[in-house]
Structures are given as C-alpha cells and as structure tokens.
C-alpha cells in the first residue's frame, strides 16, 4: 500500500486526501497489530524505535550498544536503559556486556522479539486476538 502511495506522488507534491486517509488507516491498523504482538503492557515510542532499530541493524551488526539505541530513538541514555529494562522483562531483547569495557552493554533482539517483528513487518494479521 505504502509503495503504491509513494509511487503515485511526485517529489514535492502534497499527497491527495485519499492517500492521506489510506496512510491513516494503515497506521491505525499497524498500531493495532503492534499492540497484539508486543503489548502485554505498554511499548511506547522510544521502545518501539529501539526495537525497529535493532531489527534493521541486526543483519549488519547483529547487535547495538545502549548508547547507539538511545541515539537512534532520540532519547537520553538513562531513558534508553529504562526502556531496555522493560523490553528485557518482556523477553523482546537481551543484553550482554562488552568483553573488555564494563561501561559498554550490547543489546540484541530475542527470538520472541525477532519473531514478533517478522510477523509485524510481514503484514500478518493475527485473527481472533
């Protein structure tokens, strides 16, 4: 859907009202799907940004540092640590220490986190949930 919307627009043009409404519908549906997959509690925007960042960078680096995730989410390091604590409690990420620098922690997606993000980004809708 989004590729179709973007293809129909010329650079610098304002999307049509119908295109905007379709984007709003897609966003609304995506948030509902996201809630089905991730929110037994709450996954706020910083946590979501960090999950998506890990998902994207996993192919290249396999993991990110806490400071990288904070930068990607546009939040202070202390806020990132609190969200990472939450995501770790929900079994969506795991943390590992750096082998030689105790100040650095690596964060990576857990199997459950990766599976849920795969489902989310594949467009798979969980019927009946």
C-alpha positions, -999 to 999 in steps of 0.1 A, spaced: 0 0 0 27 25 10 48 18 -21 17 24 -42 10 57 -24 46 68 -28 48 58 -65 17 79 -73 33 111 -58 57 134 -75 86 148 -55 74 179 -36 38 172 -42 12 171 -14 -5 137 -12 -42 136 -21 -68 134 7 -74 98 -2 -37 90 0 -36 106 34 -67 87 46 -52 55 34 -20 62 53 -40 70 84 -59 37 80 -27 18 75 -11 34 106 -42 27 127 -42 -9 116 -4 -12 121 -8 1 157 -35 -24 164 -13 -52 151 16 -39 171 -5 -40 202 -15 -76 196 22 -86 191 40 -65 217 18 -50 244 11 -72 273 20 -40 290 30 -10 270 56 -4 243 60 33 240 75 51 210 111 51 224 109 13 230 94 8 195 121 29 179 148 8 196 131 -25 186 129 -14 150 165 -1 151 177 -35 163 156 -52 137 171 -31 109 207 -32 121 206 -69 130 216 -80 95 247 -59 95 260 -58 131 238 -83 150 235 -60 180 237 -24 191 251 -7 221 228 11 246 242 45 235 235 37 198 199 27 206 195 59 227 208 80 197 185 61 172 155 67 194 164 103 201 163 99 239 188 102 268 208 72 278 191 69 311 157 67 294 170 41 270 182 20 299 148 21 315 131 10 282 157 -17 276 150 -30 312 113 -32 302 119 -48 269 142 -73 285 115 -82 311 91 -88 282 116 -111 266 119 -90 235 156 -81 238 187 -94 257 218 -76 270 254 -87 271 284 -70 285 314 -59 264 343 -84 268 368 -57 279 349 -25 286 325 -28 315 309 6 306 295 -8 273 265 -31 270 253 -47 238 216 -52 231 201 -77 207 167 -90 198 155 -121 215 140 -149 194 105 -137 205 113 -101 196 125 -111 162 96 -134 155 71 -107 165 88 -81 144 89 -105 115 51 -110 119 45 -73 122 65 -63 91 53 -92 70 18 -77 74 5 -109 90 -27 -100 109 -35 -121 140 -71 -131 135 -91 -135 167 -66 -118 190 
